[in-house]
Amino acid sequence: MRSLKIIAGLLLLGAALFVIVGEQLTGASANAFVNAQITTIRAPIAGQLRLLDRPVGARVSAGDPLGEISDPLVDNVRLADLLKEQSEASAEADRMRSLLSSLDRSIQQLQDRSAAYIEERKRQLNAQVDAAASLTEAAEARRRLAELGLARAERLAGSGARTGEALERARSLSEVSALELRNARQQNTIAQIALSAAERGVFLGDGYNDQPYSQQRISELEVQRAELQASLAAQTSLLDSLDARIAAERLRVNRLSSSSLQSNVNGLIWDYNARSGEIVQRGQDILRLVDCDFTIVTLSVSEDVYNTLQLGTPATFRLNGGSRAFGGTVTRLAGSGTATVYENLAISPSERHLQRFDVALHVPALRENPHLKCAIGRTGRVFFEARPLDWLRGSWS
């Protein structure tokens, strides 16, 4: 019986030593804490800063307003110059349109005058044709009478009843009547030619011109109108170009006169680099935000443990004061004294941390837990091997 008690005691002692040694020799971190990426909101323009009243540590979502910057003294000289050019170009375009309207009225008046002239000229030529026809008929009648008189004079002269002088007068009268008839026919032909040409728009007998003055003036004004229309089209294109440039310049001035600040991450307000009412310069740091979607665990380990790790090594993170274990993987092995890797992180390492070997851990469960997603600075420990009492810790969890 006594031997059984001794054996049982030795077994308990061995189990206790196994647990103690296993717990102590398991590869673990000296310290570990929840960390996250820092993003800096900078001034897009220069001006006076107005920030919304939010305390440090307030939660923000992507797109939430943070404040605005206004600059009432923004440089708008270029916009003023463009507006002046637009005003001058618009006035010139209006002048051209006024000239075009004046030319259109003048051309219409000349066209009315030309139409009246053409109508009256045709009536005149028709009258001339009628008069020439009448003269031709009269000359034809006189010629017939002269021929009858000449025939009678020749009969009388042959019978001795008339003298040779009378016969000569009859012959002269017949020749004159024939010339008058030929002249009348020529005038009739000329009148017909002038009327036919007028029907085609060509007027004869007006000096060296084949058109009336009003038609010639219309041609000159139509040339001027075509030139003015081309100039107006060019001026209109210039105005369109100025409108586009003015719109772009207005947009630039509006952007420089005021600009809103918005959160670019889902996270926390970490600290302020400027306060409301200050005059800030373009590119100046305004505030810093913690990106809670980029939560990681940073830790330091001994050199022996560090040399056993590699990217992707599984690990377990347990918060101090908590019983739940979070699975993760090694995502960065930075080594010893690597302070620069913490420049864009919320929590900077201690001097003791830098004396050891730095490791970063990706723990997805932390990002999925709404209570721990932004638990920046919470501490714990990371274990890289299984421990004898993990089954008991799991049952407590």
Secondary structure, DSSP 8 states (H G I E B T S, - for coil): -HHHHHHHHHHHHHHHHHHHHHHHHS-B-SEEEEEEEEEEEE-SS-EEEEE----TT-EE-TT-EEEEEE-TT---HHHHHHHHHHHHHHHHHHHHHHHHHHHHHHHHHHHHHHHHHHHHHHHHHHHHHHHHHHHHHHHHHHHHHHHHHHHHHHHHHHHTSS-HHHHHHHHHHHHHHHHHHHHHHHHHHHHHHHHHHHHTT---SSTT-SS-HHHHHHHHHHHHHHHHHHHHHHHHHHHHHHHHHHHHHHHHHHHHHEEEEE--SSEEEEEESS-TT-EE-TT-EEEEEEEEEEEEEEEEE-HHHHTT--TT-EEEEEETT---EEEEEEEEEEEES-GGGGTTBSS---HHHHHSEEEEEE-HHHHH-TTTTT-TT-EEEEESS--TTHHHHHHH-
